[in-house]
């Protein structure tokens, strides 16, 4: 027979249970949601829907000598830790897909701050926080019927050529398309009879107006028409057809630190932090900016002290013309008034420092102008310089320089060949190789230069010659445009854009921009000016539109493609002969592999990504923490960087300010014993128009530091 409980005992037990539950709830509420140190900010992000997983938490301060922003991603319980913040007062808030920016909390480090997120009231409000690619992919691409005639698109333009020009080898080669500033038309331009006319007015603005106008006109009337229709549809309320997914997996472990570098009128093309061959060089040291056409003031960031300075670079000829105007991508004056700077000439440079690299001593080697374009006599016919005897050069637009920052010594160098991207090789002469020579590959023997101070004898160059007669040595050759002669070799027009010394066999690789574009290999021989031979490998379909690239430790080349792919080329996979009359570019399609970038594609042209990556770089030494030999691309439409790890694309997004656009990157190991905190990737917010990103006029460039921690709460 079951026992009957007394009513008063049953009630007492229930009361005790309720009190116990309340005690546990109160105790849990009093416990911090996350563990933090005195220089961290941590907490939980919640909205009306509960904890918000996979959203960004941003801390920003203007109390330091440079503007400072750090962002992290919440874990699956909405928890976050923003680590290692300098002493300052920070505005902290949450941003994420499906949200709109909510209230900001002001706090110093060392506090637990629970952040309230605001759910977007509608899709239109939510879409304002999408990366540019979601809006850019709304652009209508001409169909097959639009090509081959002369009415709207020039007959010589194919669909891939049209996309190549619209994307990373044209429009998106200078700035992002799709962020708010480019998907709208500035009101200051006034009213126009057609949306196409509004776009023609837009591209004529500022000191790059002539170049932009020429690029758009080269696409035929349909170029401006489709861009105009795009911004008109956006203005009428059309939204991206695809919604982004919140960060997943490793993407939630990413910490991004932005530090202001430069001013609101002068852009950064790139930053450099270390020697690519030995990334512990210059640990915790200065970050050097390359301002290209914008200024002769080279900006330098101290990432530890959060301070910045500038150094005025010099030239050999102070009376040389400015590096603006004919032959350059920027003009002396604005073609039409800018919506931001009116008729003001904001760019004024002679040095035109495009890119820089560090050597093992921590010195900066620059692609920089030092004089006018006409070359000295030792570059010309009649010179006894070996390279000039083999292939004289009449002029160059940009030369080189070496800068010892600690000593305050900047030395302009008078090279015959043009320069664009420098890269150090793995040879005993510590050779620095340069792209940008057009017809030639150029180099400086830095060991010889350090010993002699003689830049004339320390430089060299060689043209690109295919071994089309297949005898294994360089002979007399036919010129570009002439048919292959089986008895001779052939010179090709394949000027390097990226330059990539191989760590495997000493060969020098380069990317050749174009449609479809190619990668080129140069084998130097015993006397490079006279013995170097080249190989060229064209990109097969579905890839096209090579721009920047790099090489991994196994000798595999990786390149950014306008087709929306990261392309890799492995020469060891080639089956056909690599020299001879048929080895002229299309002889090794099997060497290519393509990886589609993330993000939506354009409609009507098959499976594609609208990503228009500018440059790819290979992390040979695991500076990112993602692993050795991981290729990383600039995600110029994805607001960040894109890494390929184990066949999966990982987006390292900059959530604020929106519109992040990088033109290059490198990785540095500050302290090999400090775990994830002692390493990371560096890039510049490198578009030519910093005022087009979130914040508008007054926004400055940034140096961006990307780090990957083991989990979202690591501190």
VENSULMO-V502549 format. One record per residue. N is the residue number from 1. SS is DSSP state (hx for helix, st for strand, lp for the rest). D_FIRST is the distance of its C-alpha to the first C-alpha in whole Angstrom. Layout:
BEGIN
N,SS,D_FIRST
N,SS,D_FIRST
END
This chain:
BEGIN
1,lp,0
2,lp,4
3,lp,7
4,lp,9
5,lp,13
6,lp,16
7,hx,18
8,hx,21
9,hx,20
10,hx,19
11,hx,23
12,hx,24
13,hx,23
14,hx,24
15,hx,28
16,hx,28
17,hx,27
18,hx,30
19,hx,32
20,hx,32
21,hx,33
22,hx,36
23,hx,37
24,hx,37
25,hx,39
26,hx,41
27,hx,42
28,hx,43
29,hx,45
30,hx,47
31,lp,47
32,lp,50
33,lp,50
34,lp,53
35,lp,54
36,lp,58
37,lp,61
38,lp,64
39,lp,66
40,lp,63
41,st,61
42,st,58
43,st,55
44,st,53
45,st,55
46,st,52
47,st,53
48,lp,52
49,lp,50
50,st,49
51,st,50
52,lp,53
53,lp,54
54,lp,57
55,lp,59
56,st,62
57,st,62
58,st,66
59,st,67
60,st,71
61,st,73
62,lp,77
63,lp,77
64,lp,78
65,lp,82
66,lp,81
67,lp,78
68,st,75
69,st,72
70,st,69
71,st,66
72,st,63
73,st,60
74,lp,57
75,lp,54
76,lp,51
77,lp,49
78,lp,52
79,st,53
80,st,57
81,st,59
82,st,63
83,lp,64
84,lp,67
85,lp,69
86,lp,72
87,lp,72
88,lp,72
89,st,71
90,st,69
91,st,68
92,st,65
93,st,63
94,st,61
95,st,63
96,lp,62
97,lp,62
98,lp,60
99,st,61
100,st,64
101,lp,65
102,lp,63
103,lp,63
104,lp,65
105,st,64
106,st,66
107,st,65
108,st,67
109,lp,65
110,lp,62
111,st,60
112,st,57
113,lp,58
114,lp,55
115,st,57
116,st,57
117,lp,58
118,st,59
119,st,58
120,lp,61
121,lp,61
122,lp,63
123,hx,64
124,hx,68
125,hx,67
126,hx,65
127,hx,68
128,lp,70
129,lp,68
130,lp,69
131,lp,71
132,hx,75
133,hx,74
134,hx,72
135,hx,74
136,hx,77
137,lp,76
138,lp,76
139,lp,80
140,lp,81
141,lp,83
142,lp,86
143,lp,86
144,hx,88
145,hx,90
146,hx,91
147,lp,93
148,lp,96
149,lp,98
150,lp,100
151,lp,99
152,lp,96
153,lp,95
154,lp,98
155,lp,99
156,lp,98
157,lp,95
158,lp,92
159,hx,88
160,hx,87
161,hx,90
162,hx,89
163,hx,86
164,hx,87
165,hx,89
166,hx,87
167,lp,84
168,lp,85
169,lp,89
170,lp,89
171,hx,88
172,hx,84
173,hx,87
174,lp,87
175,lp,84
176,lp,81
177,lp,81
178,lp,78
179,lp,77
180,lp,78
181,lp,81
182,lp,82
183,lp,80
184,lp,82
185,lp,86
186,lp,87
187,hx,88
188,hx,91
189,hx,92
190,lp,93
191,lp,93
192,lp,94
193,lp,95
194,lp,92
195,hx,89
196,hx,91
197,hx,94
198,hx,91
199,hx,91
200,hx,94
201,hx,95
202,hx,92
203,hx,93
204,lp,96
205,st,95
206,lp,96
207,lp,97
208,lp,96
209,hx,97
210,hx,99
211,hx,97
212,hx,94
213,hx,96
214,hx,98
215,hx,95
216,hx,93
217,hx,97
218,hx,97
219,lp,94
220,lp,96
221,hx,95
222,hx,92
223,hx,90
224,hx,91
225,hx,90
226,hx,86
227,hx,86
228,hx,87
229,hx,85
230,hx,82
231,hx,82
232,hx,83
233,hx,79
234,hx,78
235,hx,79
236,lp,78
237,lp,74
238,lp,74
239,lp,71
240,lp,71
241,lp,69
242,lp,67
243,lp,64
244,lp,64
245,lp,61
246,lp,60
247,lp,61
248,lp,58
249,hx,58
250,hx,61
251,hx,62
252,hx,60
253,hx,61
254,st,65
255,st,66
256,st,69
257,st,72
258,st,75
259,st,78
260,st,81
261,lp,84
262,lp,87
263,lp,88
264,lp,87
265,lp,91
266,lp,91
267,lp,88
268,lp,87
269,lp,88
270,st,86
271,st,85
272,st,85
273,lp,83
274,lp,84
275,st,86
276,lp,84
277,lp,85
278,st,83
279,lp,81
280,lp,81
281,lp,84
282,lp,84
283,lp,81
284,lp,80
285,lp,83
286,lp,85
287,st,84
288,st,87
289,st,88
290,st,90
291,lp,91
292,st,94
293,lp,96
294,lp,94
295,lp,96
296,lp,98
297,st,95
298,st,93
299,st,90
300,st,88
301,st,84
302,st,83
303,lp,79
304,lp,78
305,lp,80
306,lp,80
307,st,83
308,st,86
309,st,90
310,st,92
311,st,95
312,st,98
313,lp,99
314,lp,103
315,lp,105
316,lp,109
317,lp,111
318,lp,110
319,lp,112
320,lp,110
321,lp,109
322,lp,105
323,lp,103
324,lp,102
325,lp,104
326,lp,105
327,lp,104
328,lp,101
329,lp,97
330,lp,98
331,lp,101
332,lp,103
333,lp,102
334,lp,100
335,lp,101
336,st,99
337,lp,97
338,st,94
339,lp,91
340,lp,90
341,lp,94
342,st,96
343,lp,99
344,lp,99
345,lp,100
346,lp,96
347,lp,97
348,lp,100
349,lp,100
350,lp,103
351,lp,100
352,lp,98
353,st,95
354,lp,93
355,st,91
356,st,91
357,st,90
358,st,89
359,lp,91
360,lp,90
361,lp,92
362,lp,90
363,lp,93
364,st,93
365,st,95
366,st,95
367,st,96
368,st,99
369,lp,102
370,lp,105
371,lp,108
372,lp,109
373,lp,109
374,st,112
375,lp,112
376,lp,114
377,hx,117
378,hx,115
379,hx,113
380,lp,115
381,lp,118
382,lp,120
383,lp,118
384,lp,117
385,lp,114
386,hx,112
387,hx,110
388,hx,112
389,hx,115
390,hx,112
391,lp,111
392,lp,112
393,lp,110
394,lp,112
395,st,110
396,lp,106
397,lp,104
398,lp,102
399,st,102
400,st,100
401,st,100
402,st,98
403,st,97
404,st,96
405,lp,94
406,lp,94
407,lp,97
408,lp,98
409,st,100
410,st,100
411,st,103
412,st,104
413,st,105
414,lp,107
415,lp,106
416,lp,108
417,lp,104
418,lp,102
419,lp,98
420,lp,95
421,lp,92
422,st,93
423,st,91
424,st,92
425,lp,92
426,lp,91
427,lp,95
428,lp,97
429,lp,99
430,lp,96
431,st,97
432,st,96
433,st,96
434,st,96
435,lp,95
436,lp,97
437,lp,101
438,lp,101
439,lp,103
440,st,102
441,st,100
442,st,101
443,st,100
444,st,101
445,st,101
446,hx,100
447,hx,101
448,hx,104
449,hx,104
450,hx,103
451,hx,106
452,hx,108
453,lp,108
454,lp,109
455,hx,107
456,hx,110
457,hx,110
458,hx,106
459,st,105
460,st,105
461,st,104
462,st,104
463,st,104
464,lp,102
465,st,103
466,st,102
467,lp,103
468,lp,104
469,lp,106
470,lp,104
471,lp,106
472,lp,104
473,lp,106
474,lp,107
475,lp,110
476,lp,112
477,st,110
478,st,110
479,lp,109
480,lp,106
481,lp,107
482,lp,109
483,lp,108
484,lp,107
485,lp,110
486,lp,109
487,lp,111
488,lp,110
489,st,107
490,st,106
491,st,105
492,lp,102
493,lp,101
494,lp,98
495,lp,98
496,lp,95
497,lp,92
498,lp,90
499,st,91
500,st,89
501,st,90
502,lp,88
503,lp,87
504,lp,87
505,lp,91
506,lp,93
507,lp,93
508,st,93
509,st,91
510,st,91
511,st,90
512,st,92
513,lp,92
514,st,92
515,lp,91
516,lp,90
517,lp,91
518,st,90
519,st,90
520,st,93
521,st,93
522,st,97
523,st,98
524,lp,100
525,lp,102
526,lp,105
527,lp,107
528,hx,104
529,hx,107
530,hx,109
531,hx,106
532,lp,103
533,st,101
534,st,99
535,st,96
536,st,94
537,st,91
538,st,91
539,lp,87
540,lp,86
541,lp,84
542,lp,82
543,lp,83
544,lp,85
545,lp,87
546,st,87
547,st,87
548,st,86
549,st,84
550,st,84
551,st,83
552,lp,81
553,lp,81
554,lp,81
555,lp,84
556,lp,82
557,st,83
558,st,81
559,st,83
560,st,81
561,st,82
562,lp,83
563,lp,81
564,lp,78
565,st,77
566,st,78
567,st,80
568,st,80
569,st,83
570,lp,83
571,hx,87
572,hx,85
573,hx,84
574,lp,88
575,lp,89
576,lp,92
577,lp,95
578,lp,95
579,lp,99
580,lp,102
581,lp,103
582,lp,99
583,lp,97
584,lp,98
585,lp,94
586,lp,93
587,lp,92
588,lp,89
589,hx,86
590,hx,84
591,hx,84
592,st,82
593,st,78
594,st,77
595,st,74
596,st,73
597,lp,73
598,lp,70
599,lp,70
600,lp,71
601,lp,74
602,lp,77
603,lp,76
604,lp,78
605,lp,79
606,lp,76
607,lp,74
608,lp,75
609,lp,74
610,lp,77
611,lp,77
612,lp,80
613,lp,80
614,lp,83
615,lp,83
616,st,80
617,st,80
618,st,79
619,st,77
620,lp,78
621,lp,77
622,lp,73
623,lp,74
624,lp,71
625,lp,68
626,lp,68
627,lp,70
628,lp,73
629,lp,75
630,st,73
631,st,76
632,st,75
633,st,77
634,st,78
635,st,75
636,lp,78
637,lp,76
638,lp,73
639,lp,73
640,st,73
641,st,73
642,st,72
643,st,71
644,st,71
645,st,68
646,lp,67
647,lp,68
648,st,66
649,st,68
650,st,67
651,st,68
652,st,69
653,st,69
654,lp,71
655,lp,69
656,lp,71
657,lp,74
658,lp,74
659,lp,77
660,lp,77
661,lp,79
662,lp,80
663,lp,84
664,lp,83
665,lp,80
666,st,80
667,st,78
668,st,78
669,st,76
670,lp,77
671,lp,75
672,lp,74
673,lp,71
674,lp,70
675,hx,67
676,hx,67
677,hx,69
678,hx,72
679,st,73
680,st,73
681,st,75
682,st,78
683,st,79
684,st,81
685,lp,81
686,lp,84
687,lp,85
688,lp,88
689,lp,87
690,hx,84
691,hx,84
692,hx,83
693,lp,79
694,lp,77
695,lp,78
696,lp,82
697,lp,85
698,lp,85
699,lp,82
700,lp,83
701,lp,83
702,st,80
703,st,80
704,st,76
705,st,74
706,st,71
707,st,69
708,st,66
709,lp,63
710,lp,60
711,lp,58
712,lp,58
713,lp,57
714,lp,59
715,lp,61
END
